[in-house]
Amino acid sequence: MNSGFSLSRSIGSSGLLLTGRLRLATITIVAVMQLIFSLYPRLCKAEEFPQAQPSEAAREYEKLLEIDLSKMPDGVTGMKSTVYINALPVTVWKVLTDYNNLKRYIPRMTESDLVEENGDLKVIALIGEFRVLFFKKTIRLSINMHETYPSRIDYEKISGDFEIYRGSWILQAYSSKGTILTYKSEIKPSFVAPDFIFQGVLKKDMVAGLTALKAEAERLQVIDSGKPADQKK
């Protein structure tokens, strides 16, 4: 009788031990799976809903804002800037060609006026300030704008406080809703300014200008998207 009782107790103990181990194993597996999902939420979501994940190229374009400066011969500074704008090219075009309001987007500009219009050729007058520490200079420019709707605007100085001031805006459609805007320019001031100071001001102002222009175009796109089709222009 004692032997039977011992055997039953042994079997019961083994069963409890086995049950405990299974329970521990189950808890461990659940914990590991939770850890995997917490560490790799994007991977799991992408496997389940791959169409909801933008491509790596799209993500890069959508955060893109690049500015490159280069020293060219004869004291000319070259600049190339690129930005992704979440608005259609026609909407970005509206902002770029709103010449009377360019002062809203271009830092240090105090006046911007459309003074002559002849088809695709426009003439604008600009007044701004170049300021570094205690040095300040009022800058005046008259510029020809050659428009190729809705993909390109080429400009060149007619007169003013730069020896050379020319370049272009290039608009490229990206996906079905966005625009890659590229700005290229060649600039040489008629006043004396050390290269590192002049280029630093150019880069800072271009970042601010592109950021403001991007925000305005995206704001207009939201408004335009809510209009009836017969009111969109």
N, C-alpha and C positions, 0 to 999 in steps of 0.2 A: 504494500500500500504506500509505503514511503517512497518506493522506487517510482510508482506511477505518478505520485504527487510531484516528485522531482522532475520527471520527464515532462509533465504538463507545464510546470513552472519554467522549464528550460525552453520549451516550444513557445510559450507565451512571451518570454523575454526576447527570444529571437525575432518574433513577430513585431514586438514593439520597437526593437532595434532597427528592423528592416523598414518599418513604417516611418520611424524618425529619420532614417537616411533618405528615404524617398521624399519626405517633406522638405528636408534640407536641400536636396538636389533640385526640387521644384522651385524653391525660394531663390536658389542661386541662379537658375536659368532665367527666371523672371527678372531678377536684378540685373543680370548681364544684358538682357534684351532691352530693358529700360535705359541702361547706360549707353548701348549702341544707338538707340533712337535719340537720346539727348545729345550725344556727341556728333551724330551725322543726320540731323533733321533734313537738310537739303537733299542729301543723297536718297533718303527714303522717299521723300516727296517726289523727287525727280523720277524715281523708278515707277511710282504709282501714277503720277500725272506728268509725263514728260513734256506734253504740249504747253504746260503752264510755265515752264522755265525758259527764260530768254537765253539765247546763245551767249557765249563769252564775248564774241565780237560786238554783239548788240549792247551788252553792258558797258563795254569799253567806250563805244561811240557815245552812249547816253551820258557819260560823265566827262566827256572829252572837253578840255580847254587847254590848248597848247599855244605857247608863244615862243618863237625863236628869233633871236637877234643875230645879225652878222655884220662884220665890218667889211665894207666894199671899197674899191679903189676911189681915190680922190675925196676922201672924207665923207663918203655916203654911208648911211646906216640902212641896212636891209632888215625888213621885218616880215615874218609870216606867222599868222595867227589862225587857229582853227577852233571852232566850237560847235557842239551839237545843240540844236534848238528843237524842242518838242512842238514844232509848228510847221505848217506847210510852207514851201518856198514862196507862194504868192503872199502869205501873211508876213513873212520876214521881209519881202520886197516892200510891202506897205510901210514898214518901219524905216527901212533904209532910205526910201525916197520921200519921206516926210521932211523935206529939207528945212522947212520953217521951224521944226521942232528938234533938230539934231542936238541942240544945246541940252536937251533932256538926257541924252545918252553919252555925249562926249565930255569927259571930265575937263574942267577948266575953261570950257567954252561958254562965253557969255551972250553971244549973238549968232544966229544962223538964219539966213534969209535966201529965198529963191528970188533972184533978181532978173533972170531972163530965161525964157523957155522957147525952144525951137524944135519941136518934135522930140526925138530921142536925145537931143543935146540940151542940157540945162546948165545954167551958170549960177553958182551960189557964192555968197559972201559970208565969211566967218570971222569972228573976233573972239580971241581967247587970251589966256594968261599962261606964261611959262614962269613958274615960281620954284626956286630952290633956296632954302634958308632965307637970307635977307635979300636975295636977288629976285626981282620981279620984272617981267617984260610983257607988255601988251603985244599980241601977235595978230596981224590982219592978213587974210588970204582971200583971193578970188580964184575960184576953181571951176574948170570945165568938167561936167559929169556926162559921160557917154553911156547911155542905158541900152542894154540888150535884154528886154523883158522875156522871162522873169529869172534869168540865170546869171547875169553878169552886169557889173557897173565898173567902168574904167574912168579914172579921174586924173587930172593933171593941173598943176598950178598955172594960172594966167599971170598973176602978180602977187606980191606980198613978201612976208618976212622969212621966206625959205628960198634958198638957191634952187633946191630940188624938192619937189613934193608931188609924187605920183604913185599910182598903184591901182588896185582893183579889189572889188568884192565879188566872190564867186559863190553861187548858191547851187547846191546839189541835193536833189531829193534823196532821202534815206528812208527805207522801208515805205510804208504807205502814209506816214503821218509826220515825219520829221525832216529836218534840213541840216546838212553839214555846211556851215558858213566858213569860208576861207577868206582871209584878208591878207593881201600882199602889198608892200609899200617900199619905196626908196625915198629916203629923207636926208636932206642936208640943210642945216639951219644957216641963215646969213649972219647970225650973231655967234659970239664965241661961247662955247660950253664944253667942258671936259667930257670926253666920250663916256666915261663910266657914270657920270651924273646924268648926261643927256639920255643914255640908254636906260638907266634906271627909272627915270621919269616916264619915258615912253612905255616901258613894260608895265609899270604900275597903272598908268592911265588906260592902257589897252585892256588890262584885266577888268578894271572898273567899267570901262565902256562896253565891252562884250557882255559882261554880266548884266548890265542895265538893259542892253538891247535884247538879250535873250529873254529877260523877264517880261519886257513889254510885248515882244512877239508872242510869247506863250499866253500872256493875258488876253491879247486880241484874239488868239486862236480859240480860247475857251468861249469868249463872247460870240465869235463868228459861228462856232459850232452849234450854238443854241438858237441861231436865227433860222427862219424858214428859208427854203432853197431859193425862192424868188427875191429874197432880200440880200443874198450874199453877192458881194462884188469883189 
